Amino acid sequence: MTSSTPDNATEGRLFRRRIAESAPVTSASIALFRLGEICNHHCPMCSNSGREQAWLIPTAELLRRVKWLHAQGVKRVVVTGGEPTVHPAFLDVITALHAAKMTWDINTNGSRLHEPGFCATTAELGLLRAIVSLHAHEVVDSMEISGITAKGHSAIVAGIDELLRCGVAVMINAVATKLTISKLSSLLQWGIARWGCEPQWKFVFPSTSGKGGAWPGIALQYHEIADDFRQCIAIGEANGVEVSFENTPPCTLGDANLRNVARSGFGETHYLEDLNGDRLYSIAHIEAFFNVFPQSCRSCAAFEQCPGVAEDYLRLHGAKEFSPLPRHLGAATR
């Protein structure tokens, strides 16, 4: 099955792509490796499942999984959580990865990165890239969105400073919320003033599939954030900063070439099942499972690179916001 094959059996006028559950492991494969959902932030929009058995995976089990992944031929992983750096086995796990000559990236809330020597140690043990969540530059907004204190916000910013100082590639992840409508472009400008063009930026339309999905702060529609997202594109282009998006259909911004970086777009190809840790799923299959398309999307110029839309969103709001981009459109019409 290919990623462009629609599933005509999907009920109603929506369809999914059909992608096989498994994919071969190659030298370029990157596996998502979750240490558990343990976390020290209290984000009201948390996308984790909330399953009790997924909270804290034991150290011995995580070390077994490192060996298992290595035996499957996986040479690179993305370490994630929850918040992986607060797992008591974090240093043991990354040491084991390094010993197995496996490189790794991290998906983090950034809360520990400012600690003396922390970033330097992770870089020495093979850290290549960090996706750091920073959803607002205004402290009050950041505190509410991430469930942290003002000190916690400062720690994230200082942690990004440290990552860059240690030569780690950084992508800053900012999720749109009701609190930051029309403020994400200001966040990007603030970040460029502090860090220049070195970090990449990813702006995310929020998912409601996790345990925090009912938080009113993420009850958004695409048209509410479209203008600010377009401003982010323009600011990035003007400053030579790489800007991408997640969960954002290109038609909502009028750009057939919109760069969407979900898990597969960031390079991840496989997901290590987190409860038993004995099966690798195709990331593309998982993404295709959660997102659907209206029938009209078949004719869109951006269909091949479009991530689709969450089924619950379309059931709730309909498809009026989504207009297929003409195939002759090519470049952006902003």
C-alpha positions as YAML, in Angstrom:
chain: A
units: angstrom
residues:
- id: 1
  name: MET
  ca: [0.00, 0.00, 0.00]
- id: 2
  name: THR
  ca: [1.19, 3.52, -0.69]
- id: 3
  name: SER
  ca: [0.66, 6.73, 1.20]
- id: 4
  name: SER
  ca: [-1.50, 8.13, -1.58]
- id: 5
  name: THR
  ca: [-4.01, 5.31, -1.68]
- id: 6
  name: PRO
  ca: [-7.34, 6.44, -0.18]
- id: 7
  name: ASP
  ca: [-9.53, 4.09, 1.79]
- id: 8
  name: ASN
  ca: [-12.92, 4.21, 0.05]
- id: 9
  name: ALA
  ca: [-14.48, 2.18, 2.83]
- id: 10
  name: THR
  ca: [-14.26, 5.01, 5.36]
- id: 11
  name: GLU
  ca: [-17.79, 5.96, 6.39]
- id: 12
  name: GLY
  ca: [-19.47, 9.15, 5.23]
- id: 13
  name: ARG
  ca: [-17.66, 11.47, 2.86]
- id: 14
  name: LEU
  ca: [-14.30, 11.24, 4.59]
- id: 15
  name: PHE
  ca: [-11.41, 8.98, 3.67]
- id: 16
  name: ARG
  ca: [-8.03, 7.97, 5.06]
- id: 17
  name: ARG
  ca: [-4.78, 7.05, 3.44]
- id: 18
  name: ARG
  ca: [-4.00, 3.35, 3.71]
- id: 19
  name: ILE
  ca: [-0.48, 2.59, 4.90]
- id: 20
  name: ALA
  ca: [0.88, -0.71, 6.18]
- id: 21
  name: GLU
  ca: [1.43, -1.06, 9.94]
- id: 22
  name: SER
  ca: [5.04, -2.13, 9.52]
- id: 23
  name: ALA
  ca: [7.94, -0.74, 7.53]
- id: 24
  name: PRO
  ca: [11.45, -2.12, 7.02]
- id: 25
  name: VAL
  ca: [14.22, -0.80, 9.25]
- id: 26
  name: THR
  ca: [17.02, 0.78, 7.23]
- id: 27
  name: SER
  ca: [20.19, 2.70, 8.03]
- id: 28
  name: ALA
  ca: [18.12, 5.91, 7.81]
- id: 29
  name: SER
  ca: [15.38, 4.78, 10.21]
- id: 30
  name: ILE
  ca: [14.64, 6.81, 13.33]
- id: 31
  name: ALA
  ca: [12.49, 5.27, 16.06]
- id: 32
  name: LEU
  ca: [10.39, 7.13, 18.60]
- id: 33
  name: PHE
  ca: [11.45, 5.81, 22.02]
- id: 34
  name: ARG
  ca: [9.18, 6.78, 24.91]
- id: 35
  name: LEU
  ca: [10.47, 6.52, 28.49]
- id: 36
  name: GLY
  ca: [6.98, 6.88, 29.92]
- id: 37
  name: GLU
  ca: [4.47, 9.67, 30.44]
- id: 38
  name: ILE
  ca: [6.09, 10.92, 33.67]
- id: 39
  name: CYS
  ca: [6.30, 14.72, 33.52]
- id: 40
  name: ASN
  ca: [7.07, 17.72, 35.72]
- id: 41
  name: HIS
  ca: [4.90, 20.18, 33.79]
- id: 42
  name: HIS
  ca: [1.15, 20.39, 34.12]
- id: 43
  name: CYS
  ca: [0.01, 21.44, 30.66]
- id: 44
  name: PRO
  ca: [-3.80, 21.68, 30.56]
- id: 45
  name: MET
  ca: [-3.65, 20.63, 26.89]
- id: 46
  name: CYS
  ca: [-1.47, 17.54, 27.55]
- id: 47
  name: SER
  ca: [-1.46, 15.22, 24.54]
- id: 48
  name: ASN
  ca: [-0.39, 12.14, 26.52]
- id: 49
  name: SER
  ca: [-2.82, 9.28, 27.00]
- id: 50
  name: GLY
  ca: [-3.04, 9.39, 30.80]
- id: 51
  name: ARG
  ca: [-2.79, 5.59, 31.01]
- id: 52
  name: GLU
  ca: [-1.55, 4.58, 34.46]
- id: 53
  name: GLN
  ca: [0.60, 1.74, 33.09]
- id: 54
  name: ALA
  ca: [2.38, 4.17, 30.74]
- id: 55
  name: TRP
  ca: [3.46, 6.62, 33.47]
- id: 56
  name: LEU
  ca: [6.87, 5.22, 34.47]
- id: 57
  name: ILE
  ca: [8.54, 2.44, 32.51]
- id: 58
  name: PRO
  ca: [11.07, 0.64, 34.77]
- id: 59
  name: THR
  ca: [14.78, 1.18, 34.22]
- id: 60
  name: ALA
  ca: [15.59, -2.46, 33.49]
- id: 61
  name: GLU
  ca: [12.85, -2.58, 30.88]
- id: 62
  name: LEU
  ca: [14.10, 0.59, 29.17]
- id: 63
  name: LEU
  ca: [17.63, -0.80, 29.00]
- id: 64
  name: ARG
  ca: [16.24, -4.02, 27.51]
- id: 65
  name: ARG
  ca: [14.49, -1.92, 24.88]
- id: 66
  name: VAL
  ca: [17.74, -0.21, 23.93]
- id: 67
  name: LYS
  ca: [19.26, -3.62, 23.22]
- id: 68
  name: TRP
  ca: [16.14, -4.74, 21.36]
- id: 69
  name: LEU
  ca: [16.14, -1.66, 19.13]
- id: 70
  name: HIS
  ca: [19.83, -2.13, 18.40]
- id: 71
  name: ALA
  ca: [19.18, -5.76, 17.46]
- id: 72
  name: GLN
  ca: [16.49, -4.62, 15.00]
- id: 73
  name: GLY
  ca: [19.05, -2.46, 13.23]
- id: 74
  name: VAL
  ca: [17.84, 0.90, 14.57]
- id: 75
  name: LYS
  ca: [20.74, 3.35, 14.67]
- id: 76
  name: ARG
  ca: [18.95, 6.50, 15.83]
- id: 77
  name: VAL
  ca: [16.04, 7.25, 18.15]
- id: 78
  name: VAL
  ca: [14.02, 10.21, 19.38]
- id: 79
  name: VAL
  ca: [13.84, 10.01, 23.17]
- id: 80
  name: THR
  ca: [10.51, 11.34, 24.42]
- id: 81
  name: GLY
  ca: [7.97, 11.10, 27.24]
- id: 82
  name: GLY
  ca: [6.14, 12.67, 29.07]
- id: 83
  name: GLU
  ca: [9.29, 14.54, 29.91]
- id: 84
  name: PRO
  ca: [12.18, 12.14, 29.38]
- id: 85
  name: THR
  ca: [14.78, 14.13, 31.33]
- id: 86
  name: VAL
  ca: [12.92, 13.65, 34.62]
- id: 87
  name: HIS
  ca: [12.77, 9.86, 34.31]
- id: 88
  name: PRO
  ca: [15.17, 8.46, 36.94]
- id: 89
  name: ALA
  ca: [16.76, 6.28, 34.24]
- id: 90
  name: PHE
  ca: [17.35, 9.07, 31.72]
- id: 91
  name: LEU
  ca: [21.14, 9.15, 32.04]
- id: 92
  name: ASP
  ca: [21.30, 5.34, 32.12]
- id: 93
  name: VAL
  ca: [19.30, 5.15, 28.89]
- id: 94
  name: ILE
  ca: [21.32, 7.72, 26.95]
- id: 95
  name: THR
  ca: [24.55, 6.14, 28.20]
- id: 96
  name: ALA
  ca: [23.33, 2.79, 26.90]
- id: 97
  name: LEU
  ca: [22.42, 4.34, 23.55]
- id: 98
  name: HIS
  ca: [25.87, 5.87, 23.29]
- id: 99
  name: ALA
  ca: [27.55, 2.57, 24.18]
- id: 100
  name: ALA
  ca: [25.56, 0.88, 21.41]
- id: 101
  name: LYS
  ca: [26.76, 3.58, 18.98]
- id: 102
  name: MET
  ca: [23.20, 4.82, 18.56]
- id: 103
  name: THR
  ca: [22.64, 8.55, 18.14]
- id: 104
  name: TRP
  ca: [19.56, 10.23, 19.50]
- id: 105
  name: ASP
  ca: [17.35, 13.29, 19.49]
- id: 106
  name: ILE
  ca: [15.09, 14.48, 22.28]
- id: 107
  name: ASN
  ca: [11.58, 15.85, 22.53]
- id: 108
  name: THR
  ca: [11.55, 17.89, 25.75]
- id: 109
  name: ASN
  ca: [9.76, 20.59, 27.71]
- id: 110
  name: GLY
  ca: [13.20, 22.05, 28.40]
- id: 111
  name: SER
  ca: [12.87, 22.18, 32.17]
- id: 112
  name: ARG
  ca: [16.28, 20.63, 33.00]
- id: 113
  name: LEU
  ca: [18.41, 21.87, 30.13]
- id: 114
  name: HIS
  ca: [19.65, 24.93, 32.05]
- id: 115
  name: GLU
  ca: [21.23, 22.83, 34.82]
- id: 116
  name: PRO
  ca: [25.04, 23.19, 34.91]
- id: 117
  name: GLY
  ca: [26.69, 20.64, 32.63]
- id: 118
  name: PHE
  ca: [23.44, 18.97, 31.62]
- id: 119
  name: CYS
  ca: [23.47, 19.92, 27.91]
- id: 120
  name: ALA
  ca: [27.19, 19.29, 27.63]
- id: 121
  name: THR
  ca: [26.74, 15.78, 29.01]
- id: 122
  name: THR
  ca: [23.90, 14.97, 26.63]
- id: 123
  name: ALA
  ca: [25.91, 16.25, 23.65]
- id: 124
  name: GLU
  ca: [28.87, 14.08, 24.66]
- id: 125
  name: LEU
  ca: [26.53, 11.09, 24.81]
- id: 126
  name: GLY
  ca: [25.25, 11.52, 21.26]
- id: 127
  name: LEU
  ca: [22.45, 14.10, 21.33]
- id: 128
  name: LEU
  ca: [22.02, 15.54, 17.83]
- id: 129
  name: ARG
  ca: [18.73, 17.48, 17.87]
- id: 130
  name: ALA
  ca: [16.29, 18.81, 20.45]
- id: 131
  name: ILE
  ca: [12.64, 19.71, 19.96]
- id: 132
  name: VAL
  ca: [11.89, 22.11, 22.81]
- id: 133
  name: SER
  ca: [8.36, 23.24, 23.65]
- id: 134
  name: LEU
  ca: [8.04, 27.00, 24.13]
- id: 135
  name: HIS
  ca: [4.49, 28.10, 23.50]
- id: 136
  name: ALA
  ca: [4.69, 31.78, 24.43]
- id: 137
  name: HIS
  ca: [7.25, 34.50, 25.14]
- id: 138
  name: GLU
  ca: [4.93, 36.41, 27.47]
- id: 139
  name: VAL
  ca: [5.51, 34.84, 30.87]
- id: 140
  name: VAL
  ca: [1.89, 34.85, 32.03]
- id: 141
  name: ASP
  ca: [0.76, 33.02, 28.89]
- id: 142
  name: SER
  ca: [3.62, 30.53, 29.12]
- id: 143
  name: MET
  ca: [2.78, 29.77, 32.74]
- id: 144
  name: GLU
  ca: [-0.86, 28.98, 31.95]
- id: 145
  name: ILE
  ca: [-0.21, 26.97, 28.80]
- id: 146
  name: SER
  ca: [2.55, 24.80, 30.30]
- id: 147
  name: GLY
  ca: [1.37, 24.66, 33.92]
- id: 148
  name: ILE
  ca: [4.63, 26.14, 35.20]
- id: 149
  name: THR
  ca: [5.91, 29.06, 37.27]
- id: 150
  name: ALA
  ca: [7.72, 32.14, 36.01]
- id: 151
  name: LYS
  ca: [10.94, 30.43, 37.10]
- id: 152
  name: GLY
  ca: [9.98, 27.44, 34.96]
- id: 153
  name: HIS
  ca: [9.53, 29.67, 31.92]
- id: 154
  name: SER
  ca: [12.96, 31.22, 32.46]
- id: 155
  name: ALA
  ca: [14.45, 27.73, 32.75]
- id: 156
  name: ILE
  ca: [13.15, 26.78, 29.28]
- id: 157
  name: VAL
  ca: [14.63, 29.89, 27.70]
- id: 158
  name: ALA
  ca: [17.97, 29.38, 29.47]
- id: 159
  name: GLY
  ca: [17.95, 25.73, 28.39]
- id: 160
  name: ILE
  ca: [17.64, 26.69, 24.72]
- id: 161
  name: ASP
  ca: [20.58, 29.03, 25.26]
- id: 162
  name: GLU
  ca: [22.60, 26.09, 26.58]
- id: 163
  name: LEU
  ca: [21.66, 23.70, 23.77]
- id: 164
  name: LEU
  ca: [22.81, 26.20, 21.15]
- id: 165
  name: ARG
  ca: [26.01, 26.90, 23.08]
- id: 166
  name: CYS
  ca: [26.76, 23.16, 23.05]
- id: 167
  name: GLY
  ca: [26.19, 22.88, 19.30]
- id: 168
  name: VAL
  ca: [22.93, 20.91, 19.45]
- id: 169
  name: ALA
  ca: [20.45, 21.59, 16.65]
- id: 170
  name: VAL
  ca: [17.23, 23.05, 18.06]
- id: 171
  name: MET
  ca: [13.65, 23.11, 16.84]
- id: 172
  name: ILE
  ca: [11.31, 25.23, 18.95]
- id: 173
  name: ASN
  ca: [7.80, 23.80, 19.14]
- id: 174
  name: ALA
  ca: [4.93, 26.26, 19.71]
- id: 175
  name: VAL
  ca: [1.32, 25.08, 19.91]
- id: 176
  name: ALA
  ca: [-1.40, 27.58, 19.04]
- id: 177
  name: THR
  ca: [-3.91, 28.30, 21.81]
- id: 178
  name: LYS
  ca: [-6.69, 30.78, 22.53]
- id: 179
  name: LEU
  ca: [-4.16, 32.68, 24.66]
- id: 180
  name: THR
  ca: [-1.74, 33.14, 21.79]
- id: 181
  name: ILE
  ca: [-3.97, 33.94, 18.83]
- id: 182
  name: SER
  ca: [-2.09, 36.69, 16.96]
- id: 183
  name: LYS
  ca: [0.91, 36.29, 19.31]
- id: 184
  name: LEU
  ca: [2.89, 33.45, 17.72]
- id: 185
  name: SER
  ca: [4.40, 35.78, 15.13]
- id: 186
  name: SER
  ca: [5.51, 37.99, 18.02]
- id: 187
  name: LEU
  ca: [7.02, 34.92, 19.70]
- id: 188
  name: LEU
  ca: [8.99, 34.23, 16.52]
- id: 189
  name: GLN
  ca: [10.24, 37.83, 16.34]
- id: 190
  name: TRP
  ca: [11.24, 37.68, 20.00]
- id: 191
  name: GLY
  ca: [13.07, 34.39, 19.42]
- id: 192
  name: ILE
  ca: [14.96, 35.74, 16.42]
- id: 193
  name: ALA
  ca: [16.06, 38.74, 18.48]
- id: 194
  name: ARG
  ca: [17.43, 36.36, 21.14]
- id: 195
  name: TRP
  ca: [18.78, 33.42, 19.11]
- id: 196
  name: GLY
  ca: [19.11, 34.69, 15.56]
- id: 197
  name: CYS
  ca: [18.35, 32.34, 12.69]
- id: 198
  name: GLU
  ca: [19.92, 29.22, 14.21]
- id: 199
  name: PRO
  ca: [16.86, 27.47, 15.72]
- id: 200
  name: GLN
  ca: [14.16, 26.05, 13.50]
- id: 201
  name: TRP
  ca: [10.56, 26.83, 14.47]
- id: 202
  name: LYS
  ca: [7.48, 24.63, 14.28]
- id: 203
  name: PHE
  ca: [4.00, 26.06, 14.82]
- id: 204
  name: VAL
  ca: [1.34, 23.51, 15.68]
- id: 205
  name: PHE
  ca: [-2.42, 23.45, 15.35]
- id: 206
  name: PRO
  ca: [-3.45, 21.74, 18.61]
- id: 207
  name: SER
  ca: [-4.55, 18.14, 18.85]
- id: 208
  name: THR
  ca: [-7.47, 17.22, 21.09]
- id: 209
  name: SER
  ca: [-6.76, 13.47, 21.09]
- id: 210
  name: GLY
  ca: [-4.92, 13.32, 24.45]
- id: 211
  name: LYS
  ca: [-6.04, 13.61, 28.04]
- id: 212
  name: GLY
  ca: [-6.00, 17.42, 27.81]
- id: 213
  name: GLY
  ca: [-8.16, 17.55, 24.71]
- id: 214
  name: ALA
  ca: [-11.12, 19.12, 26.48]
- id: 215
  name: TRP
  ca: [-9.19, 22.21, 27.63]
- id: 216
  name: PRO
  ca: [-11.07, 25.27, 26.25]
- id: 217
  name: GLY
  ca: [-7.76, 26.94, 25.44]
- id: 218
  name: ILE
  ca: [-7.30, 24.68, 22.40]
- id: 219
  name: ALA
  ca: [-10.88, 24.85, 21.10]
- id: 220
  name: LEU
  ca: [-9.66, 26.53, 17.93]
- id: 221
  name: GLN
  ca: [-10.60, 26.56, 14.27]
- id: 222
  name: TYR
  ca: [-8.06, 26.95, 11.50]
- id: 223
  name: HIS
  ca: [-9.38, 30.28, 10.28]
- id: 224
  name: GLU
  ca: [-8.67, 31.79, 13.72]
- id: 225
  name: ILE
  ca: [-4.92, 31.23, 13.45]
- id: 226
  name: ALA
  ca: [-4.40, 31.50, 9.69]
- id: 227
  name: ASP
  ca: [-3.34, 35.17, 9.59]
- id: 228
  name: ASP
  ca: [-0.80, 34.74, 12.39]
- id: 229
  name: PHE
  ca: [0.62, 31.59, 10.80]
- id: 230
  name: ARG
  ca: [1.04, 33.51, 7.53]
- id: 231
  name: GLN
  ca: [2.88, 36.22, 9.45]
- id: 232
  name: CYS
  ca: [5.21, 33.55, 10.81]
- id: 233
  name: ILE
  ca: [5.98, 32.43, 7.25]
- id: 234
  name: ALA
  ca: [6.75, 35.99, 6.17]
- id: 235
  name: ILE
  ca: [8.95, 36.69, 9.21]
- id: 236
  name: GLY
  ca: [10.86, 33.46, 8.68]
- id: 237
  name: GLU
  ca: [11.50, 34.23, 5.02]
- id: 238
  name: ALA
  ca: [12.60, 37.78, 5.80]
- id: 239
  name: ASN
  ca: [15.10, 36.60, 8.39]
- id: 240
  name: GLY
  ca: [16.37, 33.36, 6.88]
- id: 241
  name: VAL
  ca: [14.72, 31.29, 9.62]
- id: 242
  name: GLU
  ca: [13.27, 27.86, 8.85]
- id: 243
  name: VAL
  ca: [9.58, 27.81, 9.73]
- id: 244
  name: SER
  ca: [7.35, 24.75, 9.48]
- id: 245
  name: PHE
  ca: [3.95, 23.63, 10.74]
- id: 246
  name: GLU
  ca: [2.20, 20.61, 12.18]
- id: 247
  name: ASN
  ca: [-1.45, 19.52, 11.78]
- id: 248
  name: THR
  ca: [-1.96, 22.37, 9.30]
- id: 249
  name: PRO
  ca: [-3.50, 21.64, 5.88]
- id: 250
  name: PRO
  ca: [-1.79, 23.76, 3.20]
- id: 251
  name: CYS
  ca: [-5.11, 25.05, 1.88]
- id: 252
  name: THR
  ca: [-5.80, 26.87, 5.16]
- id: 253
  name: LEU
  ca: [-2.83, 29.13, 4.45]
- id: 254
  name: GLY
  ca: [-3.18, 29.15, 0.67]
- id: 255
  name: ASP
  ca: [0.24, 27.58, 0.15]
- id: 256
  name: ALA
  ca: [0.62, 24.38, -1.84]
- id: 257
  name: ASN
  ca: [4.25, 24.11, -0.69]
- id: 258
  name: LEU
  ca: [3.58, 24.52, 3.04]
- id: 259
  name: ARG
  ca: [6.10, 22.50, 5.04]
- id: 260
  name: ASN
  ca: [4.40, 20.23, 7.56]
- id: 261
  name: VAL
  ca: [6.66, 18.54, 10.09]
- id: 262
  name: ALA
  ca: [4.77, 15.95, 12.08]
- id: 263
  name: ARG
  ca: [6.59, 12.86, 13.34]
- id: 264
  name: SER
  ca: [7.35, 11.54, 9.87]
- id: 265
  name: GLY
  ca: [8.31, 15.02, 8.65]
- id: 266
  name: PHE
  ca: [10.88, 15.33, 11.45]
- id: 267
  name: GLY
  ca: [12.46, 12.13, 10.23]
- id: 268
  name: GLU
  ca: [10.90, 9.56, 12.52]
- id: 269
  name: THR
  ca: [9.99, 6.40, 10.66]
- id: 270
  name: HIS
  ca: [9.04, 3.98, 13.45]
- id: 271
  name: TYR
  ca: [7.29, 4.00, 16.81]
- id: 272
  name: LEU
  ca: [8.34, 1.58, 19.54]
- id: 273
  name: GLU
  ca: [5.09, 0.44, 21.14]
- id: 274
  name: ASP
  ca: [5.37, 1.87, 24.64]
- id: 275
  name: LEU
  ca: [3.58, -0.61, 26.91]
- id: 276
  name: ASN
  ca: [5.37, -3.83, 25.94]
- id: 277
  name: GLY
  ca: [8.28, -2.43, 23.96]
- id: 278
  name: ASP
  ca: [8.45, -5.33, 21.54]
- id: 279
  name: ARG
  ca: [6.99, -4.03, 18.29]
- id: 280
  name: LEU
  ca: [7.84, -1.27, 15.83]
- id: 281
  name: TYR
  ca: [4.99, 0.45, 14.00]
- id: 282
  name: SER
  ca: [5.28, 2.66, 10.95]
- id: 283
  name: ILE
  ca: [4.96, 6.32, 11.98]
- id: 284
  name: ALA
  ca: [3.30, 7.06, 8.64]
- id: 285
  name: HIS
  ca: [0.68, 4.41, 9.42]
- id: 286
  name: ILE
  ca: [-0.08, 5.96, 12.81]
- id: 287
  name: GLU
  ca: [-0.41, 9.46, 11.34]
- id: 288
  name: ALA
  ca: [-2.69, 8.16, 8.60]
- id: 289
  name: PHE
  ca: [-4.88, 6.41, 11.17]
- id: 290
  name: PHE
  ca: [-5.63, 9.62, 13.06]
- id: 291
  name: ASN
  ca: [-6.23, 11.98, 10.14]
- id: 292
  name: VAL
  ca: [-8.87, 12.01, 7.42]
- id: 293
  name: PHE
  ca: [-9.73, 13.97, 4.29]
- id: 294
  name: PRO
  ca: [-12.94, 15.33, 2.79]
- id: 295
  name: GLN
  ca: [-13.63, 13.93, -0.69]
- id: 296
  name: SER
  ca: [-12.83, 17.31, -2.24]
- id: 297
  name: CYS
  ca: [-9.17, 16.95, -1.18]
- id: 298
  name: ARG
  ca: [-8.52, 14.39, -3.92]
- id: 299
  name: SER
  ca: [-8.10, 17.18, -6.48]
- id: 300
  name: CYS
  ca: [-5.88, 19.44, -4.33]
- id: 301
  name: ALA
  ca: [-2.40, 20.38, -5.55]
- id: 302
  name: ALA
  ca: [-1.09, 19.82, -2.01]
- id: 303
  name: PHE
  ca: [-2.74, 16.44, -1.40]
- id: 304
  name: GLU
  ca: [0.47, 14.40, -1.38]
- id: 305
  name: GLN
  ca: [2.09, 16.46, 1.39]
- id: 306
  name: CYS
  ca: [-1.09, 17.35, 3.30]
- id: 307
  name: PRO
  ca: [-1.35, 15.80, 6.78]
- id: 308
  name: GLY
  ca: [-5.15, 15.71, 6.66]
- id: 309
  name: VAL
  ca: [-7.43, 16.80, 9.48]
- id: 310
  name: ALA
  ca: [-8.45, 15.14, 12.74]
- id: 311
  name: GLU
  ca: [-11.70, 13.27, 12.20]
- id: 312
  name: ASP
  ca: [-13.30, 14.77, 15.32]
- id: 313
  name: TYR
  ca: [-12.57, 18.25, 13.98]
- id: 314
  name: LEU
  ca: [-14.35, 17.59, 10.69]
- id: 315
  name: ARG
  ca: [-17.30, 15.95, 12.41]
- id: 316
  name: LEU
  ca: [-17.63, 19.03, 14.64]
- id: 317
  name: HIS
  ca: [-16.88, 21.87, 12.22]
- id: 318
  name: GLY
  ca: [-17.42, 20.42, 8.76]
- id: 319
  name: ALA
  ca: [-15.19, 20.95, 5.75]
- id: 320
  name: LYS
  ca: [-16.11, 24.49, 4.68]
- id: 321
  name: GLU
  ca: [-12.69, 25.83, 5.73]
- id: 322
  name: PHE
  ca: [-10.88, 23.51, 3.35]
- id: 323
  name: SER
  ca: [-10.78, 24.48, -0.33]
- id: 324
  name: PRO
  ca: [-8.60, 22.41, -2.70]
- id: 325
  name: LEU
  ca: [-5.67, 24.35, -4.12]
- id: 326
  name: PRO
  ca: [-5.66, 24.32, -7.94]
- id: 327
  name: ARG
  ca: [-3.00, 22.02, -9.35]
- id: 328
  name: HIS
  ca: [-1.56, 24.83, -11.45]
- id: 329
  name: LEU
  ca: [-1.15, 27.03, -8.35]
- id: 330
  name: GLY
  ca: [2.32, 25.73, -7.47]
- id: 331
  name: ALA
  ca: [3.92, 28.32, -5.20]
- id: 332
  name: ALA
  ca: [2.29, 30.14, -2.33]
- id: 333
  name: THR
  ca: [-0.54, 32.63, -2.69]
- id: 334
  name: ARG
  ca: [-0.28, 34.45, 0.59]
...
